[in-house]
Amino acid sequence: MAKMTLAAFLLPTGHHVAAWRHPQSDANAGSSLAHHIRLAQTAERGLLDAVFIADFTGGLDEEGVEAFSRTAYGASFEPLTLLSALASVTERIGLIGTASTTYASPFHLARQFLSLDQLSGGRAGWNLVTTANVRESAHYGQTEHLAHDRRYERAREFAAVVNGLWDSWEDDAFPRDQAAGRFFDPAKLRRLDHQGTHFRTRGPLDLPRSPQGRPVMVQAGSSGPGRDLAAETAELVFTAQQELVEARAFRDDLHVRLAGYGRAPDSLRVMPGVFPIIGRTAGEADDLHGALSELTPSEAGLLLLSRMSGIDLSGLPLDGPLPEPTAVTNGNQSRQSLLVQLARQRNLTIRQLYLEVSGARGHWTIRGTPERIADQLEEWFAGGGADGFNIMPPILPRSLEDFVDLVVPELQRRGLFRTAYEGVTLRENLGLRRPAAGVAA
């Protein structure tokens, strides 16, 4: 029986915008290594495939800073630095970090992820994103943000360069023969010498090839260009869907696009984000949901909704409808479309929508007992809507511990999730093929 893939999507105090205010969270979590070690080891105890670390650098600016100061994003570690620390205190769980192609250098990023992969024994994954937050451009000395389609054009070439650099050497290129005085075999070198539209780099990297062939490629875009990029490059796709029929259509569409790149459906795992509010009873889950809603300041919820939807909500009545976007955002286009659709389908007011967004940020919210949570995950998995899920705990560490201690055993009892790790690398545990040097995944 097929087993679902599960990752823990970790924000410092949890995914709810008011999580840091809850008495069971640690307000210092964003700058605490001990906190993140506890989370990673909890996820590994639950046999999850990976921990996933996002990256946000555009929030702490002057516009809306008072409202933004009320959210959980006041402090967070740089993902690769954090994951390198977590590699030393875990053994099997994958370590997936987010890094943008919009402002980075392919050579630098390829070297960073290959270093993490070697340090962890083959457990690294790169979540490739194009920076959607227009405020981040100022951090890199840019006067304007790259247009959406231009970002994806750059990302496609960026990914090709990184994969080429990861294949700088054949698997057996480093004999390290001390007696003969031969450290590496020059015949096994695969110099890249890339000259493209956006990048030029010679290579090679100064590290042997990854224990898993290459770090696992992850992608999170759901727009048309994002789906094409995922079909060409990704092995895991994180997505936001609200209904099973939509999730199934998204997964089916990716499978069609995969075929266009000569790839098989089993070369990619589709993992919708899930925001599980867990209680030992339904009432306990409802109480947690209510407590977090009560702790959400309206200005923080409005600011988050405005930034995600690309719609200026200032001065509008909170109990009125969400207005139509005046233009397609240059930020996250798929999320803008999803939020507008959600508001229309459920007839939500601005207040109701920002309360929804303040938790799951447009992802699927499920609430109830461990059995009820497992029922809904099983429905999507068995119904072709997902190969697994990116779990978004509302508050940390409580919600992750509840998932590991209460939901995972229920999934195991149903034969839907592993009872032991299958391998030592992330690629082995995901059941993905180890690519040969120079060969597409």
Backbone torsions as a table, in degrees:
resi	resn	phi	psi	omega
1	MET	NA	134.9	179.7
2	ALA	-63.9	144.0	179.1
3	LYS	-109.8	144.1	179.3
4	MET	-79.6	151.9	175.3
5	THR	-92.0	137.3	-179.6
6	LEU	-134.3	132.8	173.5
7	ALA	-127.2	154.5	176.0
8	ALA	-105.2	112.2	178.8
9	PHE	-86.1	108.5	-170.1
10	LEU	-103.7	119.0	162.2
11	LEU	-106.4	154.0	-168.8
12	PRO	-50.3	-52.6	-177.9
13	THR	-107.4	2.0	-178.8
14	GLY	120.9	170.1	-173.0
15	HIS	-82.5	-21.4	179.1
16	HIS	-72.2	137.8	-176.7
17	VAL	-60.6	-24.5	179.6
18	ALA	-100.7	10.8	-175.2
19	ALA	-57.7	-38.9	-175.2
20	TRP	-65.3	-19.6	-179.6
21	ARG	-87.9	-11.9	-178.2
22	HIS	-72.7	138.8	-176.7
23	PRO	-62.8	-17.8	179.5
24	GLN	-94.6	9.9	175.7
25	SER	-110.1	166.6	-178.9
26	ASP	-109.0	109.7	-177.1
27	ALA	-63.6	-18.2	179.5
28	ASN	-92.2	7.7	-170.4
29	ALA	-58.5	-36.7	-174.1
30	GLY	-62.6	-22.5	179.8
31	SER	-120.9	26.3	-178.4
32	SER	-116.5	112.8	175.4
33	LEU	-67.3	-39.0	-179.0
34	ALA	-58.2	-39.0	178.3
35	HIS	-61.8	-46.5	-177.9
36	HIS	-69.8	-33.6	174.8
37	ILE	-61.5	-43.7	178.4
38	ARG	-59.3	-43.0	-179.2
39	LEU	-65.4	-46.6	-178.5
40	ALA	-63.4	-41.3	-179.8
41	GLN	-71.4	-31.0	173.9
42	THR	-65.2	-45.9	178.9
43	ALA	-62.4	-38.6	178.2
44	GLU	-69.4	-37.4	175.5
45	ARG	-60.0	-32.7	176.9
46	GLY	-83.1	3.0	177.2
47	LEU	65.4	23.9	177.9
48	LEU	-65.2	153.4	-177.4
49	ASP	-68.7	-37.8	-173.6
50	ALA	-160.9	157.3	161.2
51	VAL	-100.9	144.7	-174.6
52	PHE	-124.2	124.3	-178.8
53	ILE	-114.1	120.2	176.6
54	ALA	-84.8	-179.1	179.7
55	ASP	-143.7	131.8	180.0
56	PHE	-135.7	119.8	179.4
57	THR	-127.3	2.9	-174.4
58	GLY	-109.2	13.9	-173.8
59	GLY	-89.3	-33.0	-171.9
60	LEU	-89.8	70.4	177.7
61	ASP	-121.8	-179.3	-174.3
62	GLU	-70.3	-37.0	-177.5
63	GLU	-67.7	115.0	178.7
64	GLY	72.3	20.2	-173.4
65	VAL	-65.4	-32.0	179.6
66	GLU	-64.7	-46.0	178.1
67	ALA	-67.6	-39.4	-177.8
68	PHE	-67.4	-25.5	177.9
69	SER	-65.1	-12.4	-179.8
70	ARG	-94.2	2.1	179.1
71	THR	-97.2	-178.9	-176.7
72	ALA	-89.3	5.0	-170.9
73	TYR	-100.0	28.4	-179.2
74	GLY	-74.4	-18.5	-179.0
75	ALA	-155.9	134.5	174.5
76	SER	-160.4	146.3	179.7
77	PHE	-75.7	154.1	169.6
78	GLU	-66.2	130.4	-168.8
79	PRO	-56.8	-47.1	-175.1
80	LEU	-68.6	-34.7	175.9
81	THR	-63.7	-45.7	179.4
82	LEU	-63.1	-46.9	-176.8
83	LEU	-65.2	-32.1	176.4
84	SER	-64.1	-38.0	175.9
85	ALA	-67.2	-41.2	-178.8
86	LEU	-69.0	-25.6	178.0
87	ALA	-59.9	-30.5	-175.6
88	SER	-81.5	-10.9	-177.6
89	VAL	-119.7	10.4	175.4
90	THR	-132.2	165.5	-175.6
91	GLU	-125.2	-35.3	-172.2
92	ARG	-122.6	-28.9	-171.8
93	ILE	-70.7	142.1	178.7
94	GLY	-70.9	156.6	-175.4
95	LEU	-128.3	98.1	-174.8
96	ILE	-106.3	123.7	179.8
97	GLY	-120.5	149.0	179.8
98	THR	-91.3	135.1	173.3
99	ALA	-148.0	133.1	-175.3
100	SER	-87.1	144.3	175.2
101	THR	-88.1	-7.0	-171.2
102	THR	-71.5	-35.4	-176.1
103	TYR	-126.8	-0.8	-175.6
104	ALA	-91.0	171.0	173.8
105	SER	-101.1	130.9	179.9
106	PRO	-58.5	-41.1	-177.8
107	PHE	-64.3	-46.5	-179.0
108	HIS	-62.1	-46.4	-178.0
109	LEU	-67.2	-41.2	178.9
110	ALA	-60.1	-41.0	180.0
111	ARG	-67.7	-39.9	179.6
112	GLN	-62.6	-48.4	-177.1
113	PHE	-70.3	-35.3	176.6
114	LEU	-67.3	-34.8	175.7
115	SER	-63.0	-46.5	177.0
116	LEU	-59.7	-40.1	-178.7
117	ASP	-64.5	-42.7	178.6
118	GLN	-68.8	-41.7	179.3
119	LEU	-61.2	-33.0	-175.3
120	SER	-96.6	-0.3	-178.8
121	GLY	74.9	30.5	175.9
122	GLY	93.2	38.6	-176.5
123	ARG	-119.6	13.2	-174.5
124	ALA	-88.5	149.2	171.5
125	GLY	-140.1	143.4	178.6
126	TRP	-107.7	117.8	171.3
127	ASN	-87.2	100.3	-178.4
128	LEU	-76.7	122.4	175.1
129	VAL	-129.5	158.1	165.7
130	THR	-106.3	132.8	-172.9
131	THR	-63.4	116.4	-179.9
132	ALA	-91.1	-20.8	-175.8
133	ASN	-81.9	110.1	-175.3
134	VAL	-62.8	-22.5	-178.0
135	ARG	-71.2	-20.1	-177.2
136	GLU	-71.9	-22.7	-177.3
137	SER	-59.6	-33.9	-179.0
138	ALA	-65.4	-27.9	179.1
139	HIS	-65.8	-24.7	-175.0
140	TYR	-108.5	19.7	174.2
141	GLY	75.0	19.1	-179.2
142	GLN	-98.1	142.0	-180.0
143	THR	-88.4	-16.2	176.3
144	GLU	-148.8	157.8	-176.2
145	HIS	-86.5	139.9	177.1
146	LEU	-60.1	140.0	178.3
147	ALA	-63.7	153.1	-173.1
148	HIS	-52.5	-56.1	-175.9
149	ASP	-67.1	-31.6	177.3
150	ARG	-66.9	-37.4	177.5
151	ARG	-61.5	-41.1	-178.8
152	TYR	-73.3	-32.2	175.1
153	GLU	-62.5	-44.4	177.6
154	ARG	-63.8	-41.3	-177.9
155	ALA	-62.9	-37.2	-178.7
156	ARG	-64.0	-45.4	177.9
157	GLU	-68.2	-38.0	178.6
158	PHE	-57.3	-47.9	-178.8
159	ALA	-62.6	-40.2	179.1
160	ALA	-63.7	-39.8	179.0
161	VAL	-66.1	-44.7	-179.5
162	VAL	-61.9	-46.0	178.5
163	ASN	-61.3	-38.8	177.6
164	GLY	-64.4	-39.4	178.0
165	LEU	-68.9	-36.8	176.6
166	TRP	-63.6	-22.7	177.5
167	ASP	-98.5	26.3	-178.2
168	SER	-58.2	-27.7	-175.6
169	TRP	-133.1	149.1	169.8
170	GLU	-68.3	162.3	-177.1
171	ASP	-58.8	-34.6	-175.4
172	ASP	-105.8	32.8	-173.7
173	ALA	-79.4	-11.7	-174.5
174	PHE	-120.5	82.7	179.5
175	PRO	-69.4	-26.9	-179.9
176	ARG	51.6	47.8	-176.6
177	ASP	-81.6	99.3	-176.5
178	GLN	-68.4	-37.4	-178.0
179	ALA	-66.1	-43.4	-178.4
180	ALA	-84.6	-10.4	-179.3
181	GLY	68.8	37.1	-179.1
182	ARG	-124.2	107.3	-176.5
183	PHE	-81.7	-45.1	177.4
184	PHE	-136.5	163.8	-178.4
185	ASP	-102.3	109.8	-178.6
186	PRO	-57.8	-26.5	179.7
187	ALA	-68.7	-17.2	-179.0
188	LYS	-93.4	3.6	179.4
189	LEU	-78.5	136.2	177.5
190	ARG	-121.3	82.2	-178.1
191	ARG	-68.5	135.7	-172.2
192	LEU	-79.9	-51.2	-177.7
193	ASP	49.7	53.6	-178.0
194	HIS	-84.9	131.8	172.0
195	GLN	-134.2	107.4	-175.9
196	GLY	-128.2	-163.3	-178.4
197	THR	-69.1	-41.2	-173.8
198	HIS	-107.8	-24.3	-171.3
199	PHE	-137.6	149.9	169.6
200	ARG	-134.6	127.2	177.8
201	THR	-153.4	142.4	-177.8
202	ARG	-90.2	-47.8	-170.9
203	GLY	78.1	177.1	5.7
204	PRO	-92.4	177.0	168.1
205	LEU	-75.3	157.0	-177.1
206	ASP	-100.1	35.1	176.3
207	LEU	-134.5	149.1	173.9
208	PRO	-61.1	166.3	179.0
209	ARG	-64.0	152.6	-177.4
210	SER	-57.7	144.8	173.1
211	PRO	-58.7	-24.5	178.4
212	GLN	-105.8	19.6	-178.5
213	GLY	90.0	-65.8	172.3
214	ARG	-146.1	152.7	168.7
215	PRO	-55.1	149.4	-179.2
216	VAL	-70.1	135.7	179.9
217	MET	-93.3	129.6	-177.9
218	VAL	-125.2	144.7	180.0
219	GLN	-141.1	148.4	-174.7
220	ALA	-127.8	9.0	-179.9
221	GLY	-82.0	141.3	-180.0
222	SER	-122.6	0.3	173.0
223	SER	-71.6	174.9	178.2
224	GLY	-56.4	-52.8	176.8
225	PRO	-61.5	-34.8	178.4
226	GLY	-65.0	-41.2	178.7
227	ARG	-65.7	-39.2	177.7
228	ASP	-64.0	-42.1	178.5
229	LEU	-62.5	-41.3	178.7
230	ALA	-63.5	-44.5	-178.8
231	ALA	-63.4	-31.8	-179.0
232	GLU	-81.8	-36.3	-167.1
233	THR	-121.5	-25.9	-164.9
234	ALA	-89.3	155.9	172.6
235	GLU	-118.6	-19.4	168.3
236	LEU	-129.2	140.5	175.6
237	VAL	-126.2	121.6	172.9
238	PHE	-94.7	132.3	-175.1
239	THR	-143.4	164.9	177.9
240	ALA	-116.9	114.8	177.3
241	GLN	-133.3	150.2	-177.1
242	GLN	-107.2	-28.0	-176.0
243	GLU	-129.9	151.6	-178.9
244	LEU	-59.4	-41.4	-178.2
245	VAL	-62.5	-37.0	178.0
246	GLU	-70.3	-40.5	179.7
247	ALA	-64.0	-42.0	179.4
248	ARG	-64.5	-41.7	179.9
249	ALA	-64.0	-39.8	178.6
250	PHE	-63.4	-47.2	-178.9
251	ARG	-64.2	-42.9	178.5
252	ASP	-61.7	-40.3	179.9
253	ASP	-63.4	-41.5	177.9
254	LEU	-63.2	-38.0	179.2
255	HIS	-63.6	-37.5	176.4
256	VAL	-65.1	-43.9	179.7
257	ARG	-66.3	-36.6	176.9
258	LEU	-56.4	-44.2	-178.8
259	ALA	-59.1	-34.0	178.5
260	GLY	-65.3	-20.3	176.5
261	TYR	-105.0	14.0	177.5
262	GLY	71.3	27.1	-177.5
263	ARG	-111.6	149.4	179.5
264	ALA	-87.5	154.6	179.6
265	PRO	-57.4	-33.7	-176.4
266	ASP	-79.3	4.0	176.1
267	SER	-85.7	0.0	-176.6
268	LEU	-142.6	139.3	176.9
269	ARG	-111.9	124.0	178.1
270	VAL	-95.8	123.2	-172.5
271	MET	-130.1	92.6	175.3
272	PRO	-63.0	149.2	173.3
273	GLY	-74.9	139.5	-179.2
274	VAL	-131.1	130.4	179.6
275	PHE	-108.5	93.1	-173.2
276	PRO	-94.2	120.8	175.3
277	ILE	-99.3	104.8	-167.6
278	ILE	-106.5	136.2	172.1
279	GLY	-139.1	151.4	176.0
280	ARG	-65.3	-23.3	170.3
281	THR	-128.8	163.5	177.4
282	ALA	-61.6	-37.4	179.5
283	GLY	-63.4	-38.0	179.2
284	GLU	-65.9	-39.3	176.8
285	ALA	-65.9	-42.1	177.8
286	ASP	-62.4	-38.2	179.6
287	ASP	-64.2	-41.2	178.4
288	LEU	-64.6	-43.7	178.5
289	HIS	-60.4	-44.9	-180.0
290	GLY	-64.8	-40.3	-179.0
291	ALA	-63.9	-42.2	179.9
292	LEU	-67.4	-38.3	177.5
293	SER	-63.4	-40.6	179.8
294	GLU	-64.3	-28.7	-177.2
295	LEU	-87.3	0.9	-176.2
296	THR	-91.0	109.5	176.0
297	PRO	-66.9	140.8	-177.2
298	SER	-60.8	-38.0	-177.4
299	GLU	-67.5	-33.7	177.8
300	ALA	-70.0	-43.3	177.9
301	GLY	-63.1	-40.5	179.2
302	LEU	-65.7	-42.3	179.9
303	LEU	-63.0	-43.9	179.6
304	LEU	-62.5	-45.1	179.9
305	LEU	-64.1	-41.3	179.4
306	SER	-60.9	-43.7	-177.6
307	ARG	-69.5	-36.7	-178.1
308	MET	-76.8	-34.8	-176.5
309	SER	-88.5	-18.9	-175.5
310	GLY	72.7	19.0	-177.9
311	ILE	-114.6	131.0	177.0
312	ASP	-76.3	112.7	-176.2
313	LEU	-103.0	5.0	-177.1
314	SER	-63.4	132.5	176.8
315	GLY	82.7	-4.3	-179.4
316	LEU	-86.0	148.2	178.7
317	PRO	-66.5	131.6	-177.0
318	LEU	-63.5	-28.3	-178.3
319	ASP	-97.3	16.6	173.7
320	GLY	-99.6	176.4	-177.2
321	PRO	-78.5	158.8	173.9
322	LEU	-71.6	126.2	178.8
323	PRO	-71.0	161.9	176.1
324	GLU	-71.5	143.1	175.4
325	PRO	-60.8	139.7	178.1
326	THR	-81.9	-17.9	-180.0
327	ALA	-158.2	157.8	173.9
328	VAL	-70.8	129.5	-177.2
329	THR	-66.9	151.1	171.4
330	ASN	-88.9	3.7	176.9
331	GLY	-93.9	-127.1	-177.2
332	ASN	-86.0	97.1	-174.5
333	GLN	-69.0	-39.4	-178.9
334	SER	-66.0	-35.2	179.9
335	ARG	-72.8	-36.5	175.6
336	GLN	-59.6	-46.8	-179.7
337	SER	-62.9	-41.7	-178.9
338	LEU	-63.4	-42.8	-177.5
339	LEU	-68.3	-40.8	177.3
340	VAL	-64.0	-42.2	178.3
341	GLN	-63.9	-42.0	179.2
342	LEU	-61.1	-44.5	179.9
343	ALA	-62.4	-39.8	-178.2
344	ARG	-73.2	-44.5	-177.0
345	GLN	-63.2	-38.8	-176.3
346	ARG	-100.8	3.2	179.9
347	ASN	53.3	48.9	-176.1
348	LEU	-87.3	141.6	170.4
349	THR	-77.0	171.6	176.7
350	ILE	-59.9	-41.9	179.8
351	ARG	-62.3	-46.2	-179.3
352	GLN	-64.4	-36.3	-179.3
353	LEU	-71.2	-40.6	179.9
354	TYR	-69.3	-29.0	174.2
355	LEU	-67.6	-36.3	176.1
356	GLU	-66.6	-46.7	-178.4
357	VAL	-66.4	-33.5	-178.0
358	SER	-64.1	-18.5	175.7
359	GLY	-98.5	-73.3	-170.7
360	ALA	-90.1	-10.1	-179.7
361	ARG	54.7	39.0	178.7
362	GLY	94.0	-6.2	177.4
363	HIS	-84.8	175.9	-176.1
364	TRP	-75.3	124.4	176.9
365	THR	-102.6	130.1	174.2
366	ILE	-130.2	145.1	-173.3
367	ARG	-141.9	137.5	175.3
368	GLY	147.9	-159.5	-179.5
369	THR	-73.5	165.1	176.4
370	PRO	-55.5	-38.6	179.2
371	GLU	-64.7	-40.4	179.7
372	ARG	-67.9	-41.1	176.8
373	ILE	-61.1	-46.4	-179.8
374	ALA	-63.0	-38.4	178.0
375	ASP	-56.1	-46.3	-175.3
376	GLN	-72.9	-38.3	175.2
377	LEU	-63.5	-42.1	179.1
378	GLU	-63.2	-39.6	-179.9
379	GLU	-59.8	-46.2	179.7
380	TRP	-68.5	-41.4	-178.3
381	PHE	-65.4	-49.7	-179.3
382	ALA	-69.5	-27.9	-177.1
383	GLY	-85.9	6.3	175.9
384	GLY	81.5	14.9	179.6
385	GLY	-91.6	-10.8	-174.6
386	ALA	-162.6	148.9	168.8
387	ASP	-95.0	-9.2	180.0
388	GLY	171.3	-165.7	-172.8
389	PHE	-145.4	147.1	172.7
390	ASN	-98.9	105.5	-172.3
391	ILE	-79.3	127.6	-176.1
392	MET	-114.0	86.9	-174.8
393	PRO	-63.1	131.5	-179.7
394	PRO	-60.5	-48.5	175.8
395	ILE	-132.7	149.2	-177.8
396	LEU	-124.2	142.1	9.2
397	PRO	-87.9	-8.4	-170.4
398	ARG	-52.1	-50.8	-172.0
399	SER	-68.3	-34.3	176.1
400	LEU	-69.3	-41.1	178.2
401	GLU	-64.2	-37.9	176.4
402	ASP	-64.1	-40.3	-179.9
403	PHE	-65.7	-45.6	-178.7
404	VAL	-67.0	-42.5	-173.3
405	ASP	-85.6	-22.9	-174.2
406	LEU	-115.6	-43.2	-175.3
407	VAL	-85.8	-43.9	-179.2
408	VAL	-56.1	-47.2	177.9
409	PRO	-59.4	-32.9	178.0
410	GLU	-69.3	-40.2	176.4
411	LEU	-65.8	-38.7	176.7
412	GLN	-64.5	-41.5	179.4
413	ARG	-59.6	-32.4	-179.8
414	ARG	-87.1	-0.7	179.8
415	GLY	76.7	19.9	-175.6
416	LEU	-96.9	-12.7	-176.4
417	PHE	-142.0	152.3	-174.9
418	ARG	-60.7	158.4	171.9
419	THR	-112.3	-2.7	175.2
420	ALA	-162.0	151.8	175.9
421	TYR	-66.3	139.6	-178.4
422	GLU	-81.9	-26.6	-176.2
423	GLY	-148.0	-166.3	-179.6
424	VAL	-109.9	-20.5	177.9
425	THR	-99.8	161.1	177.0
426	LEU	-61.1	-42.5	-178.9
427	ARG	-62.4	-39.2	178.5
428	GLU	-65.3	-43.5	-178.0
429	ASN	-69.8	-27.1	176.1
430	LEU	-81.6	-11.1	-177.3
431	GLY	74.0	27.6	-180.0
432	LEU	-96.2	146.6	179.8
433	ARG	-67.0	143.6	174.9
434	ARG	-83.1	116.0	-176.0
435	PRO	-74.9	144.1	172.9
436	ALA	-78.9	156.1	179.9
437	ALA	-59.0	129.0	177.7
438	GLY	83.9	2.2	-177.8
439	VAL	-113.3	136.4	-179.4
440	ALA	-63.2	151.5	-180.0
441	ALA	-65.8	NA	NA
